[in-house]
Amino acid sequence: MRPDESAVVLKNFDGYSTYPWISPLLLVALAAFSLTSLMKAKARGVVFAIGSLFSIVLFSLTTIAVTTQDLRNVKTLLEEATGIAASHGLDSFEISVGPAAQISLLCFALMAIAFFLAALAQARWVKFQIQQSTKRVSGRATDAISLWDEQR
């Protein structure tokens, strides 16, 4: 505190240092998104489902941590900041969550929804492709002239 009773910001923490699972889970989602362009139809649906699962886990963990203000991963940094301030008369401190936390939660939720919808669309697309190929096969000609024309 200052002599005029105004609050002093002791330390700012970003999401990557406060919540260490954000970066690996985002990398898995990015890898899932990147792999979909290299895979065939059925495997692409599986990769979208995996990306959806990891996005949901990312959203859930981050929501729980932000709402409970879980700061155990930055405990030593927080103790350093408050330890120095405690010797100068700090008796209480307040934790505030910036607006970037809510924006990131919204982005994680949208990412999970996008992966889920892509997995559903991919499954429907595979079924549609199978139906189209069976229609083409069943519509084949059986007489000799049509078979001769088809082989050309």
Secondary structure as a PSIPRED ss2 file (coil, helix, strand):
# PSIPRED VFORMAT (PSIPRED V4.0)

   1 M C   1.000  0.000  0.000
   2 R C   1.000  0.000  0.000
   3 P C   1.000  0.000  0.000
   4 D C   1.000  0.000  0.000
   5 E C   1.000  0.000  0.000
   6 S C   1.000  0.000  0.000
   7 A C   1.000  0.000  0.000
   8 V C   1.000  0.000  0.000
   9 V C   1.000  0.000  0.000
  10 L C   1.000  0.000  0.000
  11 K C   1.000  0.000  0.000
  12 N C   1.000  0.000  0.000
  13 F C   1.000  0.000  0.000
  14 D C   1.000  0.000  0.000
  15 G H   0.000  1.000  0.000
  16 Y H   0.000  1.000  0.000
  17 S H   0.000  1.000  0.000
  18 T H   0.000  1.000  0.000
  19 Y C   1.000  0.000  0.000
  20 P C   1.000  0.000  0.000
  21 W C   1.000  0.000  0.000
  22 I H   0.000  1.000  0.000
  23 S H   0.000  1.000  0.000
  24 P H   0.000  1.000  0.000
  25 L H   0.000  1.000  0.000
  26 L H   0.000  1.000  0.000
  27 L H   0.000  1.000  0.000
  28 V H   0.000  1.000  0.000
  29 A H   0.000  1.000  0.000
  30 L H   0.000  1.000  0.000
  31 A H   0.000  1.000  0.000
  32 A H   0.000  1.000  0.000
  33 F H   0.000  1.000  0.000
  34 S H   0.000  1.000  0.000
  35 L H   0.000  1.000  0.000
  36 T H   0.000  1.000  0.000
  37 S H   0.000  1.000  0.000
  38 L H   0.000  1.000  0.000
  39 M C   1.000  0.000  0.000
  40 K C   1.000  0.000  0.000
  41 A H   0.000  1.000  0.000
  42 K H   0.000  1.000  0.000
  43 A H   0.000  1.000  0.000
  44 R H   0.000  1.000  0.000
  45 G H   0.000  1.000  0.000
  46 V H   0.000  1.000  0.000
  47 V H   0.000  1.000  0.000
  48 F H   0.000  1.000  0.000
  49 A H   0.000  1.000  0.000
  50 I H   0.000  1.000  0.000
  51 G H   0.000  1.000  0.000
  52 S H   0.000  1.000  0.000
  53 L H   0.000  1.000  0.000
  54 F H   0.000  1.000  0.000
  55 S H   0.000  1.000  0.000
  56 I H   0.000  1.000  0.000
  57 V H   0.000  1.000  0.000
  58 L H   0.000  1.000  0.000
  59 F H   0.000  1.000  0.000
  60 S H   0.000  1.000  0.000
  61 L H   0.000  1.000  0.000
  62 T H   0.000  1.000  0.000
  63 T H   0.000  1.000  0.000
  64 I H   0.000  1.000  0.000
  65 A H   0.000  1.000  0.000
  66 V H   0.000  1.000  0.000
  67 T H   0.000  1.000  0.000
  68 T H   0.000  1.000  0.000
  69 Q C   1.000  0.000  0.000
  70 D C   1.000  0.000  0.000
  71 L C   1.000  0.000  0.000
  72 R H   0.000  1.000  0.000
  73 N H   0.000  1.000  0.000
  74 V H   0.000  1.000  0.000
  75 K H   0.000  1.000  0.000
  76 T H   0.000  1.000  0.000
  77 L H   0.000  1.000  0.000
  78 L H   0.000  1.000  0.000
  79 E H   0.000  1.000  0.000
  80 E H   0.000  1.000  0.000
  81 A H   0.000  1.000  0.000
  82 T H   0.000  1.000  0.000
  83 G H   0.000  1.000  0.000
  84 I H   0.000  1.000  0.000
  85 A H   0.000  1.000  0.000
  86 A H   0.000  1.000  0.000
  87 S C   1.000  0.000  0.000
  88 H C   1.000  0.000  0.000
  89 G C   1.000  0.000  0.000
  90 L C   1.000  0.000  0.000
  91 D C   1.000  0.000  0.000
  92 S C   1.000  0.000  0.000
  93 F C   1.000  0.000  0.000
  94 E C   1.000  0.000  0.000
  95 I C   1.000  0.000  0.000
  96 S C   1.000  0.000  0.000
  97 V C   1.000  0.000  0.000
  98 G C   1.000  0.000  0.000
  99 P H   0.000  1.000  0.000
 100 A H   0.000  1.000  0.000
 101 A H   0.000  1.000  0.000
 102 Q H   0.000  1.000  0.000
 103 I H   0.000  1.000  0.000
 104 S H   0.000  1.000  0.000
 105 L H   0.000  1.000  0.000
 106 L H   0.000  1.000  0.000
 107 C H   0.000  1.000  0.000
 108 F H   0.000  1.000  0.000
 109 A H   0.000  1.000  0.000
 110 L H   0.000  1.000  0.000
 111 M H   0.000  1.000  0.000
 112 A H   0.000  1.000  0.000
 113 I H   0.000  1.000  0.000
 114 A H   0.000  1.000  0.000
 115 F H   0.000  1.000  0.000
 116 F H   0.000  1.000  0.000
 117 L H   0.000  1.000  0.000
 118 A H   0.000  1.000  0.000
 119 A H   0.000  1.000  0.000
 120 L H   0.000  1.000  0.000
 121 A H   0.000  1.000  0.000
 122 Q H   0.000  1.000  0.000
 123 A H   0.000  1.000  0.000
 124 R H   0.000  1.000  0.000
 125 W H   0.000  1.000  0.000
 126 V H   0.000  1.000  0.000
 127 K H   0.000  1.000  0.000
 128 F H   0.000  1.000  0.000
 129 Q H   0.000  1.000  0.000
 130 I H   0.000  1.000  0.000
 131 Q H   0.000  1.000  0.000
 132 Q H   0.000  1.000  0.000
 133 S H   0.000  1.000  0.000
 134 T H   0.000  1.000  0.000
 135 K H   0.000  1.000  0.000
 136 R H   0.000  1.000  0.000
 137 V H   0.000  1.000  0.000
 138 S H   0.000  1.000  0.000
 139 G C   1.000  0.000  0.000
 140 R C   1.000  0.000  0.000
 141 A C   1.000  0.000  0.000
 142 T C   1.000  0.000  0.000
 143 D C   1.000  0.000  0.000
 144 A H   0.000  1.000  0.000
 145 I H   0.000  1.000  0.000
 146 S H   0.000  1.000  0.000
 147 L H   0.000  1.000  0.000
 148 W H   0.000  1.000  0.000
 149 D H   0.000  1.000  0.000
 150 E H   0.000  1.000  0.000
 151 Q H   0.000  1.000  0.000
 152 R C   1.000  0.000  0.000
